[in-house]
Amino acid sequence: RSVHQGHGDFTTTLRKLWHDRELLEHLEEQQLLDSELAGSGNFFRSLFQAARQGRESKPDRAFEVRLPSGDPRRQLFARLHNTALHQPKEQQRGIADVSSLLGTANWATAQATFAGRGQAVIDEVLSPASLRMLRQQLQEATIYFYPKLGGSFLLGLFEDGLASELIVSLAEAFREALPEILGGLQLCE
């Protein structure tokens, strides 16, 4: 995406800058970023250090990052900021047997408990392999753009890259395991 003079600067928070720096450094360490983006973590660290004075007591207050239109860092920031740079490849392929994603939970008891009480607590929902894949996707995917609840968390939306074959397959597995509770529901934001 290109950024032209007169089209505004970039809004972020101190906490989001720190999150982005950590994520970019992780992706660089794992060699998951394009080579032309090398050093992006250090760039975000320098932005954080420049912005933190006077904002440390309110890390979730939004502010603008202003880079002059001729500064090459402006295009770099535009390319990195609020952009889905990486989606783990493992989660981009379909899963043939969605039941393999499920753990050893007692699904029948969970359904009966839910029918009787309107709620149920279920342990061992995911298999170790699917839990590992889900953790990897959520940790490595660069999909978290929007601070919510005063910066308590960053929101990732399906349309921004959260949607994946793994998420769809997990939803299908849960619908199959809990047909009376989830069978008629659709996955949506």
C-alpha positions in Angstrom: 0.0 0.0 0.0 1.3 3.4 -0.8 1.0 6.5 1.3 0.8 9.9 -0.3 1.4 13.3 1.1 -1.7 14.8 2.5 -3.3 11.4 3.4 -2.7 11.6 7.1 -0.4 9.9 9.5 -0.8 6.7 11.4 -2.7 6.3 14.7 -1.4 3.8 17.2 -0.8 3.3 20.9 2.3 2.8 22.9 1.2 -0.7 23.9 0.5 -1.6 20.2 3.9 -0.3 19.1 5.5 -2.6 21.7 3.3 -5.6 20.6 4.2 -4.9 16.9 7.9 -4.7 17.8 7.8 -8.0 19.7 5.9 -9.7 16.8 8.2 -8.4 14.1 11.3 -9.5 16.1 9.8 -12.9 16.5 9.0 -13.2 12.8 12.5 -12.1 11.9 14.1 -14.6 14.3 12.0 -17.4 12.7 12.9 -16.0 9.2 9.2 -15.5 8.4 9.5 -12.0 7.1 10.6 -10.9 3.6 14.2 -9.9 3.5 13.4 -6.3 2.5 11.7 -6.0 5.9 14.8 -7.0 7.9 15.3 -4.7 10.8 11.6 -3.9 11.2 11.6 -4.9 14.8 14.4 -2.4 15.5 12.6 0.3 13.6 9.5 -0.3 15.8 11.7 -0.3 18.9 13.1 3.1 18.0 9.5 4.4 17.3 8.5 3.1 20.7 11.5 4.7 22.5 10.8 8.1 20.8 7.1 8.0 21.6 7.2 6.7 25.2 8.2 9.8 27.0 5.1 11.3 28.5 2.9 8.4 27.4 4.2 5.6 29.8 1.4 6.3 32.3 -1.2 5.9 29.6 0.1 3.3 27.2 -3.3 2.8 25.6 -4.0 6.4 24.6 -4.0 6.7 20.9 -1.5 9.1 19.2 -0.3 9.8 15.7 3.0 8.6 14.3 4.1 11.4 11.9 6.8 10.7 9.4 7.6 13.3 6.7 6.3 12.4 3.3 9.9 12.1 1.8 11.1 9.9 4.6 11.6 6.2 3.4 10.5 5.1 6.9 7.0 6.3 6.1 6.5 3.7 3.4 8.0 1.1 5.6 5.7 2.0 8.5 2.7 2.0 6.1 3.7 -1.5 4.9 4.0 -2.8 8.5 1.3 -1.0 10.4 -2.1 -2.8 10.6 -1.1 -5.2 7.8 -1.4 -9.0 7.8 2.2 -9.7 7.0 2.3 -13.4 8.0 -0.2 -16.2 8.2 1.3 -19.5 9.3 1.3 -21.9 6.3 0.2 -24.8 8.4 -3.2 -23.2 8.9 -3.7 -22.3 5.2 -4.4 -25.9 4.2 -7.6 -27.7 4.8 -8.0 -30.4 7.5 -9.6 -33.6 6.1 -10.7 -35.1 9.4 -11.9 -32.3 11.7 -12.6 -34.8 14.5 -8.8 -35.2 14.8 -8.7 -31.6 16.1 -10.7 -32.5 19.2 -9.4 -33.6 22.6 -10.7 -36.2 24.9 -13.6 -34.1 26.4 -16.8 -35.9 27.3 -18.9 -34.2 24.7 -22.2 -36.1 25.6 -21.9 -35.0 29.2 -21.2 -31.5 28.1 -24.3 -31.4 25.9 -26.5 -32.9 28.7 -25.1 -30.4 31.2 -25.7 -27.5 28.9 -29.3 -28.7 28.2 -30.0 -28.9 31.9 -28.2 -25.8 33.2 -27.7 -23.5 30.2 -24.0 -23.7 30.6 -21.2 -26.3 30.7 -17.5 -26.3 31.5 -15.5 -28.5 29.2 -11.9 -29.6 29.7 -9.6 -31.2 27.1 -11.5 -29.6 24.2 -8.6 -29.6 21.8 -6.1 -32.3 20.8 -2.4 -31.4 21.7 -1.7 -31.0 17.9 -4.6 -28.6 17.3 -3.8 -26.6 20.4 -0.2 -26.2 19.1 -1.4 -25.2 15.7 -3.9 -22.7 17.1 -1.3 -21.2 19.4 1.1 -20.8 16.5 -1.5 -19.2 14.4 -2.5 -16.7 17.0 1.0 -15.9 18.1 2.6 -15.5 14.6 -0.2 -14.1 12.5 0.0 -10.3 12.2 -3.7 -9.7 12.4 -4.2 -7.6 15.6 -4.9 -4.0 14.6 -7.5 -2.5 16.8 -7.1 -1.6 20.6 -10.3 -2.4 22.5 -11.6 -1.8 26.0 -9.1 1.0 26.7 -6.2 -1.1 25.2 -6.9 -4.2 27.4 -6.5 -6.3 24.2 -6.0 -6.0 20.5 -8.8 -7.2 18.2 -8.1 -9.4 15.2 -10.9 -9.7 12.7 -11.7 -12.5 10.2 -11.5 -9.9 7.3 -8.0 -8.8 8.4 -6.5 -12.3 8.4 -7.9 -14.2 11.4 -10.0 -16.4 9.1 -8.1 -19.5 8.3 -8.8 -23.1 7.4 -7.9 -24.1 11.0 -10.5 -21.7 12.5 -13.1 -23.0 10.1 -12.2 -26.6 10.8 -12.4 -26.1 14.5 -15.8 -24.5 14.2 -16.9 -27.5 12.2 -15.5 -30.0 14.7 -17.3 -28.2 17.5 -20.6 -28.3 15.6 -20.1 -32.1 15.0 -19.2 -32.7 18.7 -22.0 -30.6 20.1 -24.8 -30.9 17.5 -27.6 -30.0 19.9 -25.9 -26.9 21.0 -23.8 -25.7 18.0 -25.2 -27.7 15.1 -27.4 -25.0 13.7 -25.0 -22.1 14.3 -22.6 -20.5 11.8 -19.1 -19.1 12.5 -19.2 -15.3 12.3 -17.6 -12.3 14.0 
